[in-house]
Amino acid sequence: MKYKKKPSWLRMPGRGSTEAARIRRILGKYSLQTVCRQAGCPNLGRCFQSGTATFLIMGKICTRNCFYCAIEGGGTNLPPPDPEEPARVASAAKEMDLEFVVVTSVTRDDLPDGGASHFALTVEALKKAIDGVMVEVLTPDFRGNPASLEIVVSSGPHVFNHNLETVERLFGDIRPDANYRRSLAVLELYGKLSPRTPLKSGLMLGLGETKEEVSKALYDLRSVGVTMLTLGQYLQPSTKHRAVTRYLHPSEFDEWREMALGMGFEAVSSGPLVRSSFHAMEDYSTVFPDKNDDIAISKNGNGE
């Protein structure tokens, strides 16, 4: 499909700077993937320049095929997760001087627990390596397996993030191997298993959804206890992916932010270049303002 011309407000931040080069060197040193690079995040330059990154664990090939995502999908006969990877993530995060770390993964439906134990090991390694570190996990749906969620809960991440990505009507076209109601159920169950952990989710806009459908998705997220929200513009990764239906003006994202806050969301990042971990630490500090003394926001403007 042909690309739709991008408007002026979607100019991407640069990828240069000495700090960005330092982050790349550290990631290479520990042979680590980041969703920033694998998913073609538009904020890669901004994050690397501020000394942050969102770690991508369990490889760079997904077992699912989603028509919005730049990560390679449809993988079979994938190798098991590297048992040394959690320690390498922790070492890299420590060398990067991070105090708030975001960890995500490809979907691994080939694993009995969907990779939940590898998430837990990574969270635990980070806590052991960095005194007082805060960790946000952005997980797949684990096919709705309660046992997998219990494993993640046991490691004690500070934020549980699972993205809805799009509205219910478009789910089958955009995420054929996932399920709208299952994703909501995953968020709700995690909230019941760990009531004090804030729940987070996000939507991409510009895929053909209506305002009524977005409002309904936000209502659904609030109904299962989600308090942290990201809203961003969908950007077509390649001509093989779903085409952009339209580019929303920044003022529309401002309107959605105000509406979401009015619905009871406590932290909302909404803008054309917003992605799942955009300003992750700042949003956590909004929900838990008493933590502001524990984390140095000026150092870690995390924005995947």
DODO-55283 format. One record per atom (N, C-alpha, C): residue in one letter; x, y, z. Coordinates in steps of 0.05 Angstrom, whole numbers, padded with zeros to 5 digits, always signed. Example, Ala and Ser with C-alpha at 12.3 -4.5 7.8 and 13.67 -1.06 7.14 Angstrom:
2
A+00264-00114+00156 A+00246-00090+00156 A+00264-00066+00156 S+00257-00045+00142 S+00273-00021+00143 S+00258+00001+00157 
***
This chain:
304
M+00017-00024+00000 M+00000+00000+00000 M+00017+00025+00000 K+00009+00045-00014 K+00024+00070-00017 K+00023+00085+00009 Y+00046+00098+00016 Y+00047+00114+00040 Y+00031+00140+00037 K+00018+00148+00058 K+00004+00174+00059 K+00024+00195+00068 K+00026+00217+00054 K+00045+00238+00061 K+00041+00247+00090 K+00063+00249+00104 K+00062+00258+00132 K+00060+00288+00135 P+00044+00298+00154 P+00042+00326+00158 P+00067+00337+00173 S+00069+00363+00175 S+00093+00376+00186 S+00097+00369+00216 W+00075+00363+00231 W+00079+00358+00259 W+00089+00330+00265 L+00094+00314+00245 L+00105+00287+00249 L+00134+00286+00241 R+00148+00308+00242 R+00177+00308+00237 R+00190+00293+00260 M+00208+00274+00254 M+00220+00257+00274 M+00244+00271+00286 P+00248+00267+00313 P+00272+00277+00326 P+00297+00265+00314 G+00319+00279+00315 G+00345+00268+00305 G+00355+00244+00320 R+00374+00230+00308 R+00384+00206+00321 R+00414+00209+00329 G+00424+00233+00328 G+00452+00237+00334 G+00458+00241+00363 S+00479+00255+00369 S+00489+00263+00395 S+00508+00242+00407 T+00525+00252+00424 T+00545+00235+00437 T+00531+00215+00456 E+00510+00225+00470 E+00495+00207+00488 E+00481+00185+00473 A+00469+00191+00451 A+00456+00170+00435 A+00476+00149+00426 A+00500+00157+00419 A+00521+00138+00411 A+00530+00121+00434 R+00531+00133+00458 R+00538+00118+00482 R+00517+00096+00488 I+00492+00102+00485 I+00471+00083+00490 I+00473+00060+00470 R+00478+00067+00444 R+00481+00046+00424 R+00505+00027+00430 R+00526+00039+00440 R+00550+00023+00447 R+00543+00004+00470 I+00529+00013+00490 I+00522-00004+00513 I+00504-00027+00504 L+00484-00020+00488 L+00466-00041+00478 L+00481-00062+00462 G+00500-00053+00445 G+00516-00071+00430 G+00534-00088+00447 K+00545-00076+00468 K+00563-00089+00486 K+00550-00113+00499 Y+00524-00110+00506 Y+00510-00131+00520 Y+00492-00147+00501 S+00494-00142+00475 S+00479-00157+00455 S+00449-00157+00461 L+00438-00132+00465 L+00410-00129+00472 L+00394-00116+00450 Q+00369-00122+00449 Q+00350-00110+00430 Q+00334-00088+00445 T+00326-00068+00431 T+00307-00049+00442 T+00283-00047+00423 V+00260-00042+00434 V+00236-00039+00417 V+00239-00012+00402 C+00255+00005+00412 C+00260+00031+00399 C+00270+00026+00370 R+00289+00007+00367 R+00300+00001+00341 R+00283-00019+00326 Q+00275-00041+00339 Q+00261-00062+00325 Q+00234-00054+00315 A+00220-00037+00329 A+00193-00028+00321 A+00194-00001+00306 G+00218+00009+00302 G+00220+00034+00287 G+00207+00058+00301 C+00210+00060+00327 C+00198+00081+00342 C+00207+00109+00333 P+00189+00128+00329 P+00197+00154+00320 P+00212+00170+00341 N+00212+00161+00366 N+00225+00176+00387 N+00253+00165+00394 L+00263+00146+00377 L+00288+00134+00383 L+00310+00154+00389 G+00313+00174+00372 G+00334+00194+00376 G+00331+00209+00401 R+00306+00217+00407 R+00301+00232+00432 R+00308+00216+00456 C+00300+00190+00457 C+00305+00173+00480 C+00335+00167+00483 F+00348+00160+00461 F+00376+00154+00463 F+00392+00178+00472 Q+00384+00201+00463 Q+00398+00226+00470 Q+00394+00232+00500 S+00371+00224+00511 S+00366+00229+00540 S+00376+00206+00557 G+00388+00185+00544 G+00400+00163+00559 G+00380+00142+00567 T+00359+00138+00552 T+00339+00118+00559 T+00334+00099+00535 A+00322+00076+00541 A+00314+00057+00521 A+00294+00038+00533 T+00278+00026+00516 T+00259+00005+00525 T+00269-00022+00516 F+00276-00039+00534 F+00288-00064+00528 F+00268-00084+00516 L+00276-00098+00495 L+00260-00118+00482 L+00273-00145+00487 I+00259-00162+00502 I+00270-00188+00510 I+00258-00211+00494 M+00271-00234+00496 M+00262-00259+00483 M+00264-00259+00453 G+00284-00244+00443 G+00289-00245+00414 G+00276-00221+00399 K+00279-00222+00373 K+00268-00200+00356 K+00248-00210+00336 I+00239-00235+00339 I+00219-00246+00321 I+00194-00255+00337 C+00171-00246+00328 C+00146-00251+00342 C+00132-00276+00330 T+00117-00290+00347 T+00102-00313+00336 T+00076-00305+00323 R+00068-00280+00327 R+00043-00270+00315 R+00048-00252+00291 N+00027-00247+00276 N+00029-00229+00253 N+00008-00207+00256 C+00017-00184+00266 C-00001-00161+00269 C+00005-00142+00245 F-00016-00130+00235 F-00013-00114+00211 F-00007-00084+00216 Y+00003-00078+00240 Y+00011-00051+00246 Y+00040-00050+00255 C+00052-00073+00262 C+00077-00074+00276 C+00101-00079+00258 A+00123-00065+00263 A+00147-00068+00246 A+00164-00092+00254 I+00159-00103+00278 I+00174-00126+00287 I+00167-00150+00269 E+00187-00166+00261 E+00182-00189+00244 E+00164-00209+00259 G+00143-00219+00244 G+00124-00237+00257 G+00123-00264+00243 G+00106-00281+00254 G+00102-00308+00242 G+00125-00327+00247 G+00140-00322+00268 G+00163-00339+00273 G+00156-00367+00283 T+00170-00387+00274 T+00167-00415+00283 T+00194-00426+00290 N+00194-00447+00307 N+00219-00460+00315 N+00239-00440+00326 L+00229-00422+00343 L+00246-00401+00354 L+00263-00413+00377 P+00286-00402+00381 P+00303-00412+00404 P+00291-00404+00430 P+00296-00419+00451 P+00286-00412+00478 P+00298-00385+00487 P+00286-00371+00505 P+00298-00347+00516 P+00325-00352+00527 D+00343-00333+00523 D+00370-00335+00532 D+00371-00331+00563 P+00379-00352+00578 P+00379-00350+00607 P+00397-00328+00618 E+00416-00319+00602 E+00434-00297+00611 E+00423-00270+00605 E+00401-00268+00590 E+00391-00242+00581 E+00382-00224+00605 P+00368-00235+00625 P+00360-00217+00647 P+00384-00203+00660 A+00405-00218+00664 A+00429-00206+00676 A+00441-00185+00658 R+00441-00190+00632 R+00452-00170+00613 R+00435-00144+00612 V+00409-00148+00614 V+00391-00124+00614 V+00397-00108+00639 A+00400-00122+00662 A+00406-00108+00687 A+00433-00093+00686 S+00453-00106+00675 S+00480-00094+00673 S+00479-00070+00655 A+00465-00072+00632 A+00463-00049+00614 A+00448-00026+00626 A+00425-00032+00640 A+00410-00011+00653 A+00426+00003+00674 K+00442-00012+00689 K+00460+00000+00709 K+00481+00018+00696 E+00493+00008+00674 E+00513+00024+00661 E+00501+00049+00648 M+00476+00047+00640 M+00462+00070+00629 M+00453+00089+00650 D+00456+00081+00675 D+00449+00098+00698 D+00418+00102+00700 L+00403+00082+00693 L+00374+00084+00693 L+00363+00079+00721 E+00342+00094+00728 E+00328+00090+00753 E+00299+00081+00748 F+00290+00084+00723 F+00263+00074+00715 F+00267+00059+00689 V+00261+00033+00689 V+00267+00016+00666 V+00241+00005+00655 V+00238+00006+00628 V+00215-00007+00615 V+00224-00032+00600 V+00210-00054+00605 V+00217-00079+00592 V+00193-00089+00577 T+00197-00096+00552 T+00176-00107+00535 T+00187-00132+00521 S+00170-00144+00504 S+00179-00168+00491 S+00164-00173+00465 V+00174-00190+00449 V+00159-00201+00427 V+00139-00220+00440 T+00118-00228+00425 T+00099-00248+00434 T+00111-00276+00429 R+00111-00292+00449 R+00122-00319+00447 R+00101-00340+00455 D+00082-00344+00436 D+00061-00364+00441 D+00072-00393+00441 D+00097-00396+00432 D+00109-00422+00431 D+00118-00432+00459 L+00120-00414+00478 L+00129-00421+00505 L+00106-00427+00523 P+00108-00447+00540 P+00086-00455+00557 P+00073-00433+00573 D+00090-00415+00583 D+00080-00392+00599 D+00080-00366+00584 G+00085-00368+00557 G+00085-00344+00541 G+00109-00325+00546 G+00128-00335+00562 G+00151-00318+00569 G+00148-00304+00595 A+00127-00310+00610 A+00123-00295+00636 A+00146-00299+00655 S+00157-00323+00657 S+00179-00328+00675 S+00204-00312+00667 H+00208-00307+00641 H+00231-00291+00632 H+00227-00262+00640 F+00202-00252+00638 F+00196-00225+00648 F+00203-00223+00677 A+00194-00243+00693 A+00198-00242+00722 A+00228-00242+00728 L+00243-00259+00715 L+00272-00260+00719 L+00285-00234+00713 T+00276-00220+00692 T+00288-00195+00684 T+00282-00173+00705 V+00257-00173+00714 V+00250-00153+00735 V+00266-00158+00760 E+00269-00183+00768 E+00284-00190+00792 E+00314-00183+00789 A+00325-00187+00765 A+00353-00181+00760 A+00357-00151+00762 L+00339-00135+00751 L+00341-00106+00752 L+00340-00096+00781 K+00322-00107+00797 K+00320-00099+00825 K+00345-00106+00841 K+00357-00129+00834 K+00381-00137+00848 K+00405-00120+00840 A+00406-00111+00815 A+00429-00096+00805 A+00428-00067+00812 I+00404-00055+00813 I+00401-00026+00816 I+00384-00020+00841 D+00396-00010+00861 D+00381-00004+00886 D+00359+00017+00880 G+00334+00009+00888 G+00312+00027+00885 G+00301+00030+00857 V+00309+00014+00838 V+00300+00016+00810 V+00270+00012+00809 M+00257+00027+00790 M+00229+00024+00784 M+00227+00010+00757 V+00209-00010+00755 V+00207-00025+00730 V+00178-00026+00720 E+00175-00019+00695 E+00149-00022+00681 E+00152-00045+00661 V+00132-00063+00661 V+00132-00084+00642 V+00109-00079+00622 L+00115-00083+00597 L+00095-00081+00575 L+00094-00109+00563 T+00073-00124+00569 T+00072-00152+00563 T+00052-00158+00541 P+00056-00182+00528 P+00035-00192+00510 P+00012-00203+00527 D-00008-00215+00515 D-00031-00224+00530 D-00028-00251+00543 F-00006-00265+00538 F-00001-00292+00549 F-00025-00311+00544 R-00040-00305+00522 R-00064-00320+00516 R-00084-00321+00539 G-00083-00300+00556 G-00101-00298+00578 G-00096-00318+00601 N-00072-00330+00602 N-00066-00351+00622 N-00062-00338+00649 P-00080-00344+00669 P-00077-00332+00696 P-00050-00340+00709 A-00041-00364+00704 A-00016-00373+00717 A+00008-00356+00707 S+00007-00348+00682 S+00029-00331+00671 S+00028-00303+00685 L+00004-00293+00688 L+00002-00267+00702 L+00011-00268+00731 E+00005-00290+00744 E+00014-00294+00771 E+00045-00294+00773 I+00058-00305+00753 I+00087-00306+00752 I+00098-00277+00750 V+00086-00261+00733 V+00095-00233+00730 V+00090-00218+00756 V+00067-00222+00768 V+00060-00209+00793 V+00081-00215+00814 S+00090-00240+00815 S+00109-00248+00836 S+00135-00232+00836 S+00142-00221+00813 S+00167-00206+00811 S+00164-00177+00819 G+00139-00168+00822 G+00134-00141+00832 G+00141-00117+00815 P+00134-00117+00789 P+00139-00093+00773 P+00122-00070+00784 H+00131-00046+00779 H+00117-00022+00790 H+00094-00013+00773 V+00094-00020+00747 V+00072-00014+00729 V+00068-00039+00711 F+00042-00046+00707 F+00036-00067+00688 F+00022-00055+00664 N+00035-00058+00640 N+00025-00046+00616 N+00018-00068+00596 H-00006-00067+00585 H-00013-00085+00563 H-00031-00068+00544 N-00021-00065+00520 N-00035-00047+00501 N-00059-00060+00488 L-00081-00044+00487 L-00104-00053+00471 L-00099-00048+00442 E-00085-00027+00435 E-00075-00020+00408 E-00097-00007+00390 T-00121-00019+00389 T-00141-00008+00371 T-00169-00014+00382 V-00189-00004+00368 V-00217-00008+00377 V-00227-00036+00370 E-00249-00044+00382 E-00258-00071+00380 E-00265-00079+00351 R-00277-00061+00336 R-00285-00068+00308 R-00261-00074+00291 L-00238-00061+00295 L-00215-00064+00278 L-00196-00086+00288 F-00202-00098+00311 F-00183-00116+00324 F-00177-00140+00306 G-00197-00152+00294 G-00193-00176+00278 G-00176-00171+00254 D-00178-00146+00242 D-00162-00139+00219 D-00133-00132+00226 I-00130-00118+00248 I-00104-00108+00256 I-00088-00128+00273 R-00102-00142+00290 R-00089-00161+00309 R-00103-00188+00307 P-00101-00202+00284 P-00116-00227+00280 P-00112-00249+00300 D-00089-00250+00313 D-00083-00271+00332 D-00089-00263+00361 A-00099-00239+00364 A-00106-00229+00391 A-00136-00226+00393 N-00145-00217+00417 N-00174-00214+00421 N-00179-00191+00440 Y-00196-00173+00431 Y-00202-00148+00446 Y-00211-00154+00475 R-00230-00172+00478 R-00240-00178+00504 R-00220-00193+00521 R-00203-00209+00509 R-00182-00223+00524 R-00162-00203+00535 S-00155-00183+00519 S-00136-00162+00529 S-00148-00147+00552 L-00173-00141+00551 L-00186-00127+00574 L-00186-00145+00598 A-00191-00171+00594 A-00192-00190+00616 A-00164-00193+00629 V-00143-00192+00612 V-00116-00194+00623 V-00110-00170+00642 L-00118-00146+00633 L-00114-00123+00650 L-00130-00125+00676 E-00155-00133+00673 E-00172-00135+00697 E-00161-00156+00717 L-00153-00179+00707 L-00143-00200+00724 L-00117-00191+00738 Y-00099-00178+00723 Y-00075-00169+00736 Y-00081-00149+00759 G-00101-00132+00754 G-00109-00113+00775 G-00119-00127+00800 K-00133-00149+00796 K-00143-00164+00819 K-00121-00179+00833 L-00101-00189+00818 L-00079-00203+00830 L-00060-00184+00844 S-00058-00160+00834 S-00039-00140+00846 S-00053-00113+00848 P-00071-00109+00866 P-00088-00085+00868 P-00073-00059+00870 R-00049-00059+00881 R-00034-00034+00885 R-00016-00027+00861 T-00015-00044+00841 T+00001-00038+00817 T-00016-00024+00796 P-00008+00000+00788 P-00023+00014+00768 P-00024-00001+00741 L-00047+00000+00728 L-00051-00013+00702 L-00049+00008+00680 K-00036+00001+00659 K-00031+00020+00637 K-00038+00007+00610 S-00048+00022+00591 S-00054+00012+00565 S-00052+00035+00545 G-00054+00028+00519 G-00051+00048+00498 G-00066+00041+00473 L-00072+00062+00457 L-00085+00059+00432 L-00069+00074+00410 M-00069+00064+00386 M-00060+00078+00363 M-00084+00090+00349 L-00082+00114+00339 L-00104+00127+00325 L-00096+00132+00296 G-00116+00132+00279 G-00110+00137+00250 G-00113+00111+00234 L-00126+00091+00245 L-00129+00065+00232 L-00157+00062+00220 G-00174+00083+00223 G-00201+00081+00212 G-00222+00080+00234 E-00214+00083+00259 E-00233+00083+00281 E-00250+00108+00281 T-00273+00107+00293 T-00290+00130+00297 T-00287+00141+00325 K-00295+00166+00329 K-00294+00178+00356 K-00310+00162+00376 E-00333+00152+00367 E-00349+00136+00385 E-00335+00111+00393 E-00321+00099+00375 E-00307+00074+00381 E-00283+00079+00399 V-00269+00101+00396 V-00247+00107+00414 V-00258+00112+00443 S-00280+00127+00444 S-00293+00133+00470 S-00301+00107+00484 K-00312+00088+00468 K-00320+00062+00480 K-00295+00047+00489 A-00273+00047+00474 A-00249+00033+00483 A-00238+00045+00509 L-00239+00072+00511 L-00229+00084+00536 L-00247+00077+00559 Y-00273+00076+00554 Y-00292+00068+00575 Y-00286+00039+00583 D-00281+00022+00564 D-00275-00006+00570 D-00250-00008+00587 L-00229+00007+00580 L-00204+00007+00596 L-00209+00016+00624 R-00224+00038+00627 R-00230+00047+00655 R-00246+00027+00670 S-00264+00013+00657 S-00281-00006+00671 S-00266-00030+00682 V-00242-00035+00672 V-00226-00057+00683 V-00203-00047+00700 G-00203-00021+00706 G-00184-00010+00726 G-00160+00004+00715 V-00158+00008+00689 V-00134+00021+00678 V-00135+00051+00685 T-00112+00061+00695 T-00110+00089+00703 T-00089+00105+00688 M-00072+00091+00673 M-00051+00104+00657 M-00055+00098+00628 L-00053+00118+00611 L-00061+00115+00583 L-00042+00129+00564 T-00037+00116+00541 T-00022+00130+00520 T-00038+00129+00494 L-00038+00151+00480 L-00052+00154+00455 L-00033+00166+00434 G-00029+00152+00412 G-00010+00162+00392 G-00019+00157+00364 Q-00006+00170+00345 Q-00013+00167+00317 Q-00001+00141+00306 Y-00017+00126+00292 Y-00007+00102+00278 Y+00009+00111+00254 L+00033+00099+00251 L+00050+00105+00228 L+00056+00079+00214 Q+00051+00078+00188 Q+00054+00054+00172 Q+00083+00046+00169 P+00091+00022+00180 P+00120+00015+00179 P+00130+00008+00151 S+00113-00003+00134 S+00121-00010+00107 S+00096-00012+00090 T+00101-00016+00064 T+00078-00018+00046 T+00062-00044+00050 K+00073-00063+00065 K+00060-00088+00070 K+00041-00085+00094 H+00043-00064+00109 H+00027-00060+00133 H+00002-00044+00127 R-00016-00043+00146 R-00041-00028+00144 R-00035+00001+00138 A-00049+00012+00119 A-00045+00040+00111 A-00057+00059+00132 V-00045+00082+00135 V-00057+00103+00153 V-00082+00113+00140 T-00103+00114+00155 T-00129+00125+00145 T-00128+00156+00145 R-00118+00167+00167 R-00114+00196+00169 R-00095+00203+00191 Y-00083+00226+00189 Y-00066+00237+00209 Y-00081+00256+00227 L-00082+00251+00252 L-00097+00268+00270 L-00080+00293+00277 H-00093+00316+00277 H-00079+00341+00285 H-00073+00340+00315 P-00050+00352+00323 P-00043+00352+00352 P-00066+00362+00370 S-00082+00380+00360 S-00104+00390+00376 S-00124+00368+00383 E-00127+00349+00364 E-00145+00326+00370 E-00134+00309+00392 F-00108+00306+00393 F-00096+00290+00415 F-00100+00305+00441 D-00098+00331+00440 D-00103+00347+00465 D-00132+00343+00475 E-00150+00342+00456 E-00178+00338+00463 E-00182+00310+00476 W-00169+00290+00464 W-00172+00263+00475 W-00160+00261+00503 R-00138+00276+00507 R-00125+00276+00533 R-00145+00287+00554 E-00157+00309+00548 E-00176+00322+00567 E-00200+00303+00572 M-00209+00291+00551 M-00232+00272+00554 M-00224+00249+00572 A-00200+00238+00567 A-00192+00215+00583 A-00188+00222+00612 L-00177+00245+00617 L-00174+00254+00645 L-00202+00258+00658 G-00221+00267+00642 G-00248+00270+00652 G-00262+00244+00658 M-00252+00223+00645 M-00263+00196+00650 M-00251+00182+00674 G-00230+00195+00685 G-00218+00183+00709 G-00190+00172+00706 F-00179+00173+00681 F-00151+00165+00678 F-00134+00185+00694 E-00114+00175+00708 E-00097+00193+00725 E-00073+00204+00710 A-00063+00189+00691 A-00039+00198+00675 A-00044+00192+00646 V-00043+00212+00629 V-00049+00209+00601 V-00028+00223+00584 S-00014+00207+00567 S+00004+00219+00547 S-00010+00216+00520 S-00016+00238+00507 S-00031+00238+00483 S-00019+00257+00463 G-00010+00247+00440 G+00003+00264+00420 G+00011+00247+00396 P+00017+00260+00374 P+00024+00245+00349 P+00047+00226+00352 L+00068+00233+00367 L+00091+00217+00370 L+00092+00200+00396 V+00070+00200+00411 V+00069+00185+00436 V+00069+00155+00429 R+00085+00140+00444 R+00085+00111+00442 R+00082+00099+00470 S+00082+00073+00472 S+00074+00059+00497 S+00089+00068+00522 S+00115+00074+00519 S+00131+00081+00543 S+00138+00111+00543 F+00124+00127+00528 F+00129+00156+00526 F+00125+00168+00554 H+00146+00181+00564 H+00146+00194+00590 H+00136+00175+00612 A+00146+00150+00610 A+00136+00130+00629 A+00141+00137+00658 M+00164+00148+00664 M+00170+00155+00691 M+00154+00178+00701 E+00151+00198+00684 E+00135+00222+00691 E+00106+00214+00697 D+00095+00196+00681 D+00068+00187+00685 D+00065+00172+00711 Y+00085+00155+00717 Y+00085+00141+00743 Y+00085+00161+00766 S+00101+00182+00763 S+00103+00202+00784 S+00076+00217+00787 T+00061+00219+00766 T+00035+00232+00767 T+00016+00215+00784 V+00017+00189+00781 V+00000+00171+00796 V+00009+00168+00825 F+00036+00168+00829 F+00047+00166+00856 F+00065+00190+00860 P+00054+00213+00866 P+00071+00238+00869 P+00091+00236+00892 D+00086+00218+00912 D+00104+00215+00934 D+00130+00202+00926 K+00131+00191+00901 K+00155+00177+00892 K+00174+00197+00878 N+00166+00222+00875 N+00182+00241+00861 N+00210+00244+00873 D+00212+00240+00899 D+00238+00243+00911 D+00256+00219+00907 D+00243+00197+00898 D+00258+00172+00895 D+00270+00168+00867 I+00259+00183+00848 I+00268+00179+00820 I+00275+00206+00808 A+00296+00207+00793 A+00306+00232+00781 A+00294+00236+00753 I+00272+00250+00752 I+00258+00253+00726 I+00276+00266+00705 S+00292+00285+00714 S+00309+00299+00695 S+00329+00281+00681 K+00335+00258+00693 K+00354+00240+00681 K+00341+00220+00662 N+00315+00213+00667 N+00304+00191+00653 N+00277+00198+00640 G+00277+00216+00621 G+00252+00223+00607 G+00245+00201+00588 N+00238+00177+00598 N+00234+00154+00582 N+00212+00157+00562 G+00217+00155+00536 G+00197+00159+00515 G+00200+00141+00492 E+00191+00116+00494 E+00193+00098+00471 E+00172+00106+00450 
***
